[in-house]
Amino acid sequence: MTLLRTHLGSTLRSARVAQGRTLREVAKSARVSLGYLSEVERGQKEASSELLNSICSALDLTLGTVLVDVARQIKISETPALIVVDEAAA
Amino acid sequence: MTLLRTHLGSTLRSARVAQGRTLREVAKSARVSLGYLSEVERGQKEASSELLNSICSALDLTLGTVLVDVARQIKISETPALIVVDEAAA
């Protein structure tokens, strides 16, 4: 099942890793605990809207930018996989 | 402050109203309480990812479709307002 928190966490983690920053740095900047950020990134905890804003801000991203990426990921996950038929083997 | 739950609630409410359906109908179909759906729609409660899926499903919408709309709304809310300068009056 496609879950918002899974894709949100994955986008936040990718952004942090792309910036070469540690969980500790971003958690400190966002004023959230390291454990909380880690759980949010792994899709194990629902981030409250306020703390999501703090995390986005700590990553120098707007909520809109993050959400556009999350929406795109979810759209892709909802698209049925293309089935390739190998006619030569049929 | 732009909050995810505010925009999510507003998108869900608009979709329900556009379908001419009541809170009671959609809450029943989504298997959530009427009070919960009402609070989510008004941006007063964070919907869990699982219940968000149930609500989207009750509205015959995919999570992706809802999120694309929410992301668009948030992007617009983040865009600074255009200041119109009336040169004739200057």
N, CA and C atoms of all chains as a GROMACS GRO file, in nm:
protein
  540
    1MET      N    1   0.085  -0.120   0.000
    1MET     CA    2   0.000   0.000   0.000
    1MET      C    3   0.089   0.126   0.000
    2THR      N    4   0.054   0.218  -0.086
    2THR     CA    5   0.126   0.345  -0.093
    2THR      C    6   0.089   0.430   0.027
    3LEU      N    7   0.189   0.469   0.106
    3LEU     CA    8   0.162   0.552   0.223
    3LEU      C    9   0.233   0.686   0.210
    4LEU      N   10   0.160   0.792   0.242
    4LEU     CA   11   0.220   0.925   0.234
    4LEU      C   12   0.348   0.934   0.316
    5ARG      N   13   0.346   0.883   0.439
    5ARG     CA   14   0.464   0.901   0.526
    5ARG      C   15   0.588   0.829   0.471
    6THR      N   16   0.568   0.718   0.398
    6THR     CA   17   0.680   0.646   0.339
    6THR      C   18   0.750   0.733   0.234
    7HIS      N   19   0.669   0.792   0.146
    7HIS     CA   20   0.726   0.873   0.038
    7HIS      C   21   0.783   1.005   0.090
    8LEU      N   22   0.715   1.061   0.189
    8LEU     CA   23   0.763   1.185   0.250
    8LEU      C   24   0.900   1.159   0.314
    9GLY      N   25   0.911   1.052   0.388
    9GLY     CA   26   1.037   1.017   0.455
    9GLY      C   27   1.148   0.994   0.355
   10SER      N   28   1.115   0.923   0.250
   10SER     CA   29   1.214   0.893   0.148
   10SER      C   30   1.265   1.020   0.077
   11THR      N   31   1.174   1.112   0.051
   11THR     CA   32   1.213   1.239  -0.013
   11THR      C   33   1.302   1.321   0.081
   12LEU      N   34   1.265   1.326   0.208
   12LEU     CA   35   1.344   1.404   0.305
   12LEU      C   36   1.484   1.343   0.321
   13ARG      N   37   1.488   1.210   0.328
   13ARG     CA   38   1.618   1.144   0.343
   13ARG      C   39   1.707   1.170   0.220
   14SER      N   40   1.648   1.156   0.100
   14SER     CA   41   1.724   1.179  -0.023
   14SER      C   42   1.782   1.321  -0.026
   15ALA      N   43   1.699   1.416   0.014
   15ALA     CA   44   1.744   1.556   0.013
   15ALA      C   45   1.861   1.575   0.110
   16ARG      N   46   1.850   1.516   0.229
   16ARG     CA   47   1.956   1.530   0.329
   16ARG      C   48   2.085   1.465   0.280
   17VAL      N   49   2.073   1.344   0.226
   17VAL     CA   50   2.191   1.271   0.179
   17VAL      C   51   2.255   1.347   0.062
   18ALA      N   52   2.171   1.401  -0.026
   18ALA     CA   53   2.223   1.476  -0.142
   18ALA      C   54   2.302   1.599  -0.095
   19GLN      N   55   2.266   1.651   0.022
   19GLN     CA   56   2.337   1.768   0.077
   19GLN      C   57   2.458   1.727   0.161
   20GLY      N   58   2.479   1.597   0.171
   20GLY     CA   59   2.593   1.546   0.247
   20GLY      C   60   2.585   1.580   0.395
   21ARG      N   61   2.462   1.584   0.448
   21ARG     CA   62   2.445   1.620   0.590
   21ARG      C   63   2.402   1.499   0.672
   22THR      N   64   2.436   1.505   0.799
   22THR     CA   65   2.401   1.394   0.889
   22THR      C   66   2.264   1.417   0.952
   23LEU      N   67   2.206   1.308   0.999
   23LEU     CA   68   2.081   1.316   1.073
   23LEU      C   69   2.095   1.414   1.189
   24ARG      N   70   2.211   1.406   1.259
   24ARG     CA   71   2.234   1.490   1.376
   24ARG      C   72   2.229   1.639   1.340
   25GLU      N   73   2.297   1.675   1.231
   25GLU     CA   74   2.299   1.816   1.188
   25GLU      C   75   2.159   1.868   1.157
   26VAL      N   76   2.087   1.790   1.074
   26VAL     CA   77   1.954   1.836   1.030
   26VAL      C   78   1.856   1.837   1.147
   27ALA      N   79   1.864   1.735   1.234
   27ALA     CA   80   1.775   1.730   1.350
   27ALA      C   81   1.798   1.852   1.440
   28LYS      N   82   1.925   1.886   1.459
   28LYS     CA   83   1.958   2.002   1.544
   28LYS      C   84   1.902   2.130   1.483
   29SER      N   85   1.925   2.146   1.353
   29SER     CA   86   1.879   2.266   1.284
   29SER      C   87   1.725   2.275   1.283
   30ALA      N   88   1.659   2.159   1.274
   30ALA     CA   89   1.512   2.158   1.271
   30ALA      C   90   1.453   2.158   1.412
   31ARG      N   91   1.541   2.149   1.513
   31ARG     CA   92   1.498   2.142   1.654
   31ARG      C   93   1.404   2.023   1.680
   32VAL      N   94   1.438   1.911   1.620
   32VAL     CA   95   1.366   1.787   1.651
   32VAL      C   96   1.471   1.688   1.701
   33SER      N   97   1.428   1.582   1.768
   33SER     CA   98   1.526   1.485   1.815
   33SER      C   99   1.576   1.402   1.699
   34LEU      N  100   1.696   1.352   1.714
   34LEU     CA  101   1.756   1.268   1.610
   34LEU      C  102   1.668   1.145   1.586
   35GLY      N  103   1.614   1.086   1.692
   35GLY     CA  104   1.529   0.968   1.679
   35GLY      C  105   1.402   0.998   1.600
   36TYR      N  106   1.345   1.115   1.626
   36TYR     CA  107   1.222   1.155   1.556
   36TYR      C  108   1.249   1.168   1.407
   37LEU      N  109   1.356   1.242   1.373
   37LEU     CA  110   1.389   1.263   1.231
   37LEU      C  111   1.416   1.129   1.163
   38SER      N  112   1.488   1.042   1.233
   38SER     CA  113   1.521   0.912   1.176
   38SER      C  114   1.394   0.831   1.149
   39GLU      N  115   1.300   0.835   1.242
   39GLU     CA  116   1.175   0.760   1.224
   39GLU      C  117   1.092   0.820   1.110
   40VAL      N  118   1.090   0.952   1.102
   40VAL     CA  119   1.016   1.018   0.993
   40VAL      C  120   1.078   0.977   0.859
   41GLU      N  121   1.211   0.983   0.850
   41GLU     CA  122   1.278   0.948   0.724
   41GLU      C  123   1.251   0.804   0.682
   42ARG      N  124   1.240   0.714   0.781
   42ARG     CA  125   1.215   0.574   0.748
   42ARG      C  126   1.066   0.543   0.731
   43GLY      N  127   0.982   0.648   0.738
   43GLY     CA  128   0.839   0.629   0.718
   43GLY      C  129   0.774   0.556   0.834
   44GLN      N  130   0.836   0.564   0.951
   44GLN     CA  131   0.781   0.493   1.068
   44GLN      C  132   0.699   0.585   1.157
   45LYS      N  133   0.712   0.714   1.133
   45LYS     CA  134   0.635   0.810   1.215
   45LYS      C  135   0.573   0.915   1.123
   46GLU      N  136   0.450   0.954   1.154
   46GLU     CA  137   0.386   1.063   1.081
   46GLU      C  138   0.443   1.193   1.136
   47ALA      N  139   0.501   1.276   1.051
   47ALA     CA  140   0.550   1.406   1.098
   47ALA      C  141   0.430   1.499   1.112
   48SER      N  142   0.424   1.576   1.219
   48SER     CA  143   0.317   1.676   1.228
   48SER      C  144   0.348   1.784   1.124
   49SER      N  145   0.246   1.854   1.081
   49SER     CA  146   0.266   1.956   0.977
   49SER      C  147   0.368   2.061   1.021
   50GLU      N  148   0.365   2.097   1.150
   50GLU     CA  149   0.458   2.198   1.200
   50GLU      C  150   0.603   2.146   1.195
   51LEU      N  151   0.624   2.022   1.241
   51LEU     CA  152   0.760   1.969   1.242
   51LEU      C  153   0.809   1.938   1.100
   52LEU      N  154   0.715   1.904   1.012
   52LEU     CA  155   0.752   1.885   0.871
   52LEU      C  156   0.807   2.016   0.814
   53ASN      N  157   0.742   2.127   0.849
   53ASN     CA  158   0.792   2.258   0.804
   53ASN      C  159   0.931   2.285   0.860
   54SER      N  160   0.953   2.250   0.986
   54SER     CA  161   1.086   2.272   1.046
   54SER      C  162   1.193   2.190   0.975
   55ILE      N  163   1.158   2.066   0.941
   55ILE     CA  164   1.255   1.980   0.874
   55ILE      C  165   1.284   2.033   0.732
   56CYS      N  166   1.180   2.074   0.662
   56CYS     CA  167   1.199   2.131   0.527
   56CYS      C  168   1.288   2.253   0.535
   57SER      N  169   1.259   2.336   0.632
   57SER     CA  170   1.336   2.459   0.649
   57SER      C  171   1.483   2.427   0.681
   58ALA      N  172   1.506   2.328   0.765
   58ALA     CA  173   1.643   2.287   0.799
   58ALA      C  174   1.717   2.237   0.675
   59LEU      N  175   1.642   2.186   0.579
   59LEU     CA  176   1.702   2.135   0.454
   59LEU      C  177   1.704   2.243   0.344
   60ASP      N  178   1.666   2.366   0.382
   60ASP     CA  179   1.658   2.476   0.286
   60ASP      C  180   1.566   2.444   0.168
   61LEU      N  181   1.458   2.374   0.198
   61LEU     CA  182   1.360   2.342   0.095
   61LEU      C  183   1.225   2.398   0.139
   62THR      N  184   1.142   2.435   0.042
   62THR     CA  185   1.008   2.476   0.082
   62THR      C  186   0.922   2.350   0.089
   63LEU      N  187   0.813   2.359   0.164
   63LEU     CA  188   0.719   2.247   0.176
   63LEU      C  189   0.666   2.212   0.036
   64GLY      N  190   0.641   2.317  -0.044
   64GLY     CA  191   0.588   2.295  -0.180
   64GLY      C  192   0.682   2.211  -0.265
   65THR      N  193   0.810   2.242  -0.259
   65THR     CA  194   0.910   2.169  -0.337
   65THR      C  195   0.912   2.022  -0.296
   66VAL      N  196   0.909   1.998  -0.165
   66VAL     CA  197   0.909   1.861  -0.114
   66VAL      C  198   0.782   1.788  -0.158
   67LEU      N  199   0.668   1.856  -0.147
   67LEU     CA  200   0.541   1.792  -0.180
   67LEU      C  201   0.528   1.760  -0.329
   68VAL      N  202   0.584   1.846  -0.413
   68VAL     CA  203   0.580   1.819  -0.558
   68VAL      C  204   0.656   1.689  -0.585
   69ASP      N  205   0.769   1.672  -0.520
   69ASP     CA  206   0.847   1.550  -0.538
   69ASP      C  207   0.773   1.427  -0.484
   70VAL      N  208   0.713   1.443  -0.368
   70VAL     CA  209   0.639   1.333  -0.306
   70VAL      C  210   0.520   1.294  -0.395
   71ALA      N  211   0.448   1.394  -0.446
   71ALA     CA  212   0.331   1.366  -0.532
   71ALA      C  213   0.376   1.292  -0.658
   72ARG      N  214   0.489   1.332  -0.712
   72ARG     CA  215   0.540   1.268  -0.834
   72ARG      C  216   0.575   1.122  -0.805
   73GLN      N  217   0.643   1.099  -0.693
   73GLN     CA  218   0.678   0.962  -0.654
   73GLN      C  219   0.555   0.874  -0.635
   74ILE      N  220   0.455   0.930  -0.569
   74ILE     CA  221   0.332   0.853  -0.542
   74ILE      C  222   0.260   0.822  -0.673
   75LYS      N  223   0.255   0.921  -0.762
   75LYS     CA  224   0.193   0.900  -0.894
   75LYS      C  225   0.262   0.784  -0.967
   76ILE      N  226   0.394   0.784  -0.962
   76ILE     CA  227   0.470   0.677  -1.030
   76ILE      C  228   0.437   0.542  -0.966
   77SER      N  229   0.430   0.540  -0.833
   77SER     CA  230   0.403   0.412  -0.764
   77SER      C  231   0.263   0.362  -0.795
   78GLU      N  232   0.174   0.453  -0.835
   78GLU     CA  233   0.036   0.413  -0.866
   78GLU      C  234   0.020   0.365  -1.009
   79THR      N  235   0.118   0.394  -1.093
   79THR     CA  236   0.110   0.355  -1.235
   79THR      C  237   0.137   0.206  -1.247
   80PRO      N  238   0.049   0.133  -1.310
   80PRO     CA  239   0.073  -0.011  -1.324
   80PRO      C  240   0.204  -0.034  -1.400
   81ALA      N  241   0.278  -0.134  -1.360
   81ALA     CA  242   0.405  -0.165  -1.425
   81ALA      C  243   0.380  -0.208  -1.568
   82LEU      N  244   0.471  -0.170  -1.656
   82LEU     CA  245   0.461  -0.208  -1.797
   82LEU      C  246   0.501  -0.354  -1.809
   83ILE      N  247   0.419  -0.431  -1.876
   83ILE     CA  248   0.453  -0.573  -1.895
   83ILE      C  249   0.511  -0.588  -2.035
   84VAL      N  250   0.636  -0.632  -2.039
   84VAL     CA  251   0.703  -0.647  -2.168
   84VAL      C  252   0.679  -0.790  -2.219
   85VAL      N  253   0.621  -0.798  -2.337
   85VAL     CA  254   0.596  -0.930  -2.396
   85VAL      C  255   0.705  -0.956  -2.500
   86ASP      N  256   0.775  -1.064  -2.480
   86ASP     CA  257   0.881  -1.099  -2.573
   86ASP      C  258   0.821  -1.188  -2.684
   87GLU      N  259   0.792  -1.123  -2.797
   87GLU     CA  260   0.722  -1.196  -2.904
   87GLU      C  261   0.810  -1.305  -2.966
   88ALA      N  262   0.941  -1.278  -2.967
   88ALA     CA  263   1.034  -1.377  -3.028
   88ALA      C  264   1.030  -1.508  -2.950
   89ALA      N  265   1.008  -1.496  -2.818
   89ALA     CA  266   1.009  -1.616  -2.734
   89ALA      C  267   0.873  -1.686  -2.733
   90ALA      N  268   0.771  -1.617  -2.790
   90ALA     CA  269   0.637  -1.676  -2.784
   90ALA      C  270   0.618  -1.787  -2.888
   91MET      N  271   0.145   3.063   0.839
   91MET     CA  272   0.234   2.952   0.803
   91MET      C  273   0.158   2.850   0.720
   92THR      N  274   0.220   2.805   0.610
   92THR     CA  275   0.160   2.703   0.526
   92THR      C  276   0.171   2.568   0.596
   93LEU      N  277   0.059   2.502   0.619
   93LEU     CA  278   0.060   2.372   0.685
   93LEU      C  279   0.004   2.266   0.590
   94LEU      N  280   0.072   2.152   0.586
   94LEU     CA  281   0.026   2.042   0.500
   94LEU      C  282  -0.117   2.005   0.532
   95ARG      N  283  -0.151   1.990   0.661
   95ARG     CA  284  -0.286   1.941   0.695
   95ARG      C  285  -0.396   2.037   0.652
   96THR      N  286  -0.365   2.169   0.650
   96THR     CA  287  -0.464   2.268   0.606
   96THR      C  288  -0.499   2.247   0.459
   97HIS      N  289  -0.395   2.231   0.377
   97HIS     CA  290  -0.417   2.216   0.233
   97HIS      C  291  -0.476   2.079   0.199
   98LEU      N  292  -0.432   1.979   0.271
   98LEU     CA  293  -0.486   1.844   0.252
   98LEU      C  294  -0.635   1.845   0.284
   99GLY      N  295  -0.671   1.905   0.394
   99GLY     CA  296  -0.812   1.911   0.436
   99GLY      C  297  -0.896   1.986   0.336
  100SER      N  298  -0.843   2.096   0.289
  100SER     CA  299  -0.916   2.179   0.193
  100SER      C  300  -0.939   2.105   0.060
  101THR      N  301  -0.838   2.030   0.016
  101THR     CA  302  -0.851   1.952  -0.109
  101THR      C  303  -0.955   1.841  -0.092
  102LEU      N  304  -0.951   1.773   0.024
  102LEU     CA  305  -1.046   1.664   0.048
  102LEU      C  306  -1.189   1.718   0.056
  103ARG      N  307  -1.205   1.831   0.124
  103ARG     CA  308  -1.338   1.890   0.136
  103ARG      C  309  -1.391   1.933  -0.002
  104SER      N  310  -1.305   1.999  -0.081
  104SER     CA  311  -1.348   2.043  -0.215
  104SER      C  312  -1.392   1.925  -0.300
  105ALA      N  313  -1.317   1.814  -0.292
  105ALA     CA  314  -1.351   1.696  -0.372
  105ALA      C  315  -1.487   1.641  -0.329
  106ARG      N  316  -1.509   1.634  -0.197
  106ARG     CA  317  -1.637   1.581  -0.147
  106ARG      C  318  -1.754   1.670  -0.188
  107VAL      N  319  -1.736   1.801  -0.173
  107VAL     CA  320  -1.843   1.895  -0.207
  107VAL      C  321  -1.871   1.890  -0.358
  108ALA      N  322  -1.765   1.880  -0.438
  108ALA     CA  323  -1.781   1.873  -0.584
  108ALA      C  324  -1.860   1.747  -0.623
  109GLN      N  325  -1.851   1.644  -0.542
  109GLN     CA  326  -1.924   1.520  -0.569
  109GLN      C  327  -2.066   1.523  -0.510
  110GLY      N  328  -2.099   1.633  -0.443
  110GLY     CA  329  -2.231   1.648  -0.383
  110GLY      C  330  -2.257   1.547  -0.272
  111ARG      N  331  -2.151   1.511  -0.199
  111ARG     CA  332  -2.168   1.410  -0.094
  111ARG      C  333  -2.155   1.472   0.044
  112THR      N  334  -2.220   1.410   0.140
  112THR     CA  335  -2.216   1.462   0.277
  112THR      C  336  -2.097   1.403   0.353
  113LEU      N  337  -2.062   1.471   0.462
  113LEU     CA  338  -1.957   1.420   0.552
  113LEU      C  339  -1.994   1.280   0.597
  114ARG      N  340  -2.122   1.261   0.629
  114ARG     CA  341  -2.170   1.134   0.683
  114ARG      C  342  -2.146   1.020   0.583
  115GLU      N  343  -2.180   1.045   0.457
  115GLU     CA  344  -2.164   0.942   0.352
  115GLU      C  345  -2.017   0.902   0.336
  116VAL      N  346  -1.932   1.005   0.322
  116VAL     CA  347  -1.789   0.978   0.296
  116VAL      C  348  -1.724   0.914   0.419
  117ALA      N  349  -1.760   0.962   0.538
  117ALA     CA  350  -1.704   0.905   0.661
  117ALA      C  351  -1.741   0.757   0.672
  118LYS      N  352  -1.865   0.725   0.640
  118LYS     CA  353  -1.911   0.587   0.649
  118LYS      C  354  -1.834   0.499   0.550
  119SER      N  355  -1.824   0.550   0.426
  119SER     CA  356  -1.754   0.474   0.322
  119SER      C  357  -1.604   0.456   0.356
  120ALA      N  358  -1.545   0.557   0.420
  120ALA     CA  359  -1.403   0.550   0.456
  120ALA      C  360  -1.381   0.479   0.590
  121ARG      N  361  -1.490   0.446   0.657
  121ARG     CA  362  -1.483   0.382   0.789
  121ARG      C  363  -1.407   0.466   0.892
  122VAL      N  364  -1.434   0.596   0.886
  122VAL     CA  365  -1.380   0.686   0.990
  122VAL      C  366  -1.501   0.755   1.053
  123SER      N  367  -1.482   0.812   1.171
  123SER     CA  368  -1.595   0.880   1.233
  123SER      C  369  -1.619   1.013   1.162
  124LEU      N  370  -1.743   1.058   1.169
  124LEU     CA  371  -1.780   1.186   1.107
  124LEU      C  372  -1.696   1.298   1.167
  125GLY      N  373  -1.677   1.294   1.298
  125GLY     CA  374  -1.599   1.398   1.366
  125GLY      C  375  -1.454   1.401   1.317
  126TYR      N  376  -1.398   1.283   1.297
  126TYR     CA  377  -1.259   1.274   1.250
  126TYR      C  378  -1.247   1.336   1.110
  127LEU      N  379  -1.336   1.295   1.020
  127LEU     CA  380  -1.331   1.348   0.882
  127LEU      C  381  -1.348   1.498   0.882
  128SER      N  382  -1.443   1.544   0.965
  128SER     CA  383  -1.468   1.688   0.972
  128SER      C  384  -1.344   1.764   1.019
  129GLU      N  385  -1.277   1.710   1.119
  129GLU     CA  386  -1.156   1.776   1.171
  129GLU      C  387  -1.042   1.773   1.068
  130VAL      N  388  -1.030   1.660   0.996
  130VAL     CA  389  -0.928   1.651   0.892
  130VAL      C  390  -0.956   1.755   0.782
  131GLU      N  391  -1.082   1.762   0.741
  131GLU     CA  392  -1.119   1.857   0.634
  131GLU      C  393  -1.090   2.002   0.675
  132ARG      N  394  -1.110   2.032   0.804
  132ARG     CA  395  -1.088   2.169   0.851
  132ARG      C  396  -0.942   2.193   0.888
  133GLY      N  397  -0.857   2.095   0.865
  133GLY     CA  398  -0.714   2.112   0.893
  133GLY      C  399  -0.684   2.115   1.041
  134GLN      N  400  -0.774   2.056   1.121
  134GLN     CA  401  -0.754   2.059   1.266
  134GLN      C  402  -0.692   1.930   1.318
  135LYS      N  403  -0.689   1.828   1.233
  135LYS     CA  404  -0.630   1.702   1.276
  135LYS      C  405  -0.541   1.649   1.164
  136GLU      N  406  -0.426   1.592   1.202
  136GLU     CA  407  -0.338   1.527   1.105
  136GLU      C  408  -0.399   1.390   1.074
  137ALA      N  409  -0.429   1.364   0.948
  137ALA     CA  410  -0.478   1.230   0.912
  137ALA      C  411  -0.359   1.135   0.909
  138SER      N  412  -0.376   1.015   0.963
  138SER     CA  413  -0.268   0.916   0.949
  138SER      C  414  -0.265   0.874   0.802
  139SER      N  415  -0.151   0.826   0.757
  139SER     CA  416  -0.138   0.786   0.616
  139SER      C  417  -0.241   0.680   0.578
  140GLU      N  418  -0.267   0.587   0.669
  140GLU     CA  419  -0.365   0.481   0.641
  140GLU      C  420  -0.506   0.538   0.625
  141LEU      N  421  -0.546   0.627   0.717
  141LEU     CA  422  -0.681   0.682   0.709
  141LEU      C  423  -0.694   0.780   0.592
  142LEU      N  424  -0.584   0.844   0.558
  142LEU     CA  425  -0.585   0.931   0.439
  142LEU      C  426  -0.616   0.847   0.315
  143ASN      N  427  -0.555   0.730   0.307
  143ASN     CA  428  -0.583   0.640   0.194
  143ASN      C  429  -0.731   0.599   0.192
  144SER      N  430  -0.785   0.569   0.310
  144SER     CA  431  -0.927   0.530   0.317
  144SER      C  432  -1.017   0.644   0.269
  145ILE      N  433  -0.983   0.766   0.310
  145ILE     CA  434  -1.066   0.881   0.271
  145ILE      C  435  -1.055   0.903   0.120
  146CYS      N  436  -0.932   0.896   0.066
  146CYS     CA  437  -0.914   0.912  -0.079
  146CYS      C  438  -0.994   0.807  -0.154
  147SER      N  439  -0.986   0.684  -0.106
  147SER     CA  440  -1.057   0.574  -0.169
  147SER      C  441  -1.208   0.596  -0.164
  148ALA      N  442  -1.258   0.645  -0.050
  148ALA     CA  443  -1.402   0.673  -0.037
  148ALA      C  444  -1.445   0.782  -0.134
  149LEU      N  445  -1.352   0.867  -0.172
  149LEU     CA  446  -1.381   0.976  -0.267
  149LEU      C  447  -1.350   0.934  -0.412
  150ASP      N  448  -1.315   0.807  -0.431
  150ASP     CA  449  -1.276   0.755  -0.564
  150ASP      C  450  -1.160   0.834  -0.623
  151LEU      N  451  -1.066   0.873  -0.538
  151LEU     CA  452  -0.947   0.946  -0.584
  151LEU      C  453  -0.824   0.867  -0.541
  152THR      N  454  -0.717   0.874  -0.618
  152THR     CA  455  -0.594   0.811  -0.571
  152THR      C  456  -0.522   0.912  -0.483
  153LEU      N  457  -0.435   0.859  -0.396
  153LEU     CA  458  -0.354   0.946  -0.311
  153LEU      C  459  -0.270   1.041  -0.398
  154GLY      N  460  -0.220   0.988  -0.509
  154GLY     CA  461  -0.137   1.068  -0.600
  154GLY      C  462  -0.211   1.188  -0.655
  155THR      N  463  -0.335   1.166  -0.697
  155THR     CA  464  -0.416   1.276  -0.752
  155THR      C  465  -0.438   1.384  -0.647
  156VAL      N  466  -0.469   1.340  -0.525
  156VAL     CA  467  -0.491   1.436  -0.416
  156VAL      C  468  -0.362   1.513  -0.386
  157LEU      N  469  -0.252   1.441  -0.381
  157LEU     CA  470  -0.124   1.504  -0.347
  157LEU      C  471  -0.076   1.603  -0.453
  158VAL      N  472  -0.102   1.573  -0.580
  158VAL     CA  473  -0.065   1.666  -0.687
  158VAL      C  474  -0.139   1.798  -0.665
  159ASP      N  475  -0.268   1.789  -0.631
  159ASP     CA  476  -0.347   1.910  -0.608
  159ASP      C  477  -0.297   1.985  -0.485
  160VAL      N  478  -0.265   1.912  -0.379
  160VAL     CA  479  -0.216   1.974  -0.255
  160VAL      C  480  -0.082   2.043  -0.281
  161ALA      N  481   0.006   1.976  -0.355
  161ALA     CA  482   0.138   2.032  -0.385
  161ALA      C  483   0.123   2.162  -0.466
  162ARG      N  484   0.028   2.160  -0.560
  162ARG     CA  485   0.005   2.279  -0.643
  162ARG      C  486  -0.044   2.395  -0.556
  163GLN      N  487  -0.140   2.366  -0.469
  163GLN     CA  488  -0.193   2.469  -0.378
  163GLN      C  489  -0.083   2.528  -0.290
  164ILE      N  490   0.002   2.440  -0.236
  164ILE     CA  491   0.107   2.487  -0.145
  164ILE      C  492   0.208   2.571  -0.223
  165LYS      N  493   0.241   2.528  -0.345
  165LYS     CA  494   0.333   2.605  -0.429
  165LYS      C  495   0.278   2.746  -0.452
  166ILE      N  496   0.147   2.754  -0.481
  166ILE     CA  497   0.084   2.884  -0.505
  166ILE      C  498   0.092   2.969  -0.378
  167SER      N  499   0.064   2.908  -0.263
  167SER     CA  500   0.065   2.983  -0.138
  167SER      C  501   0.206   3.033  -0.102
  168GLU      N  502   0.308   2.966  -0.160
  168GLU     CA  503   0.446   3.007  -0.131
  168GLU      C  504   0.496   3.117  -0.225
  169THR      N  505   0.421   3.138  -0.333
  169THR     CA  506   0.463   3.239  -0.430
  169THR      C  507   0.429   3.378  -0.376
  170PRO      N  508   0.527   3.467  -0.370
  170PRO     CA  509   0.497   3.600  -0.318
  170PRO      C  510   0.388   3.668  -0.403
  171ALA      N  511   0.300   3.739  -0.337
  171ALA     CA  512   0.192   3.806  -0.410
  171ALA      C  513   0.250   3.910  -0.505
  172LEU      N  514   0.188   3.924  -0.620
  172LEU     CA  515   0.230   4.023  -0.719
  172LEU      C  516   0.187   4.160  -0.669
  173ILE      N  517   0.279   4.254  -0.669
  173ILE     CA  518   0.242   4.390  -0.627
  173ILE      C  519   0.219   4.474  -0.753
  174VAL      N  520   0.099   4.521  -0.768
  174VAL     CA  521   0.066   4.601  -0.886
  174VAL      C  522   0.094   4.748  -0.855
  175VAL      N  523   0.180   4.806  -0.937
  175VAL     CA  524   0.213   4.947  -0.918
  175VAL      C  525   0.133   5.028  -1.020
  176ASP      N  526   0.054   5.117  -0.972
  176ASP     CA  527  -0.027   5.200  -1.061
  176ASP      C  528   0.055   5.325  -1.096
  177GLU      N  529   0.118   5.320  -1.213
  177GLU     CA  530   0.206   5.431  -1.250
  177GLU      C  531   0.130   5.561  -1.271
  178ALA      N  532   0.007   5.549  -1.318
  178ALA     CA  533  -0.074   5.668  -1.346
  178ALA      C  534  -0.098   5.747  -1.217
  179ALA      N  535  -0.106   5.673  -1.107
  179ALA     CA  536  -0.136   5.738  -0.979
  179ALA      C  537  -0.009   5.789  -0.911
  180ALA      N  538   0.108   5.749  -0.963
  180ALA     CA  539   0.235   5.783  -0.897
  180ALA      C  540   0.274   5.929  -0.925
   0.00000   0.00000   0.00000
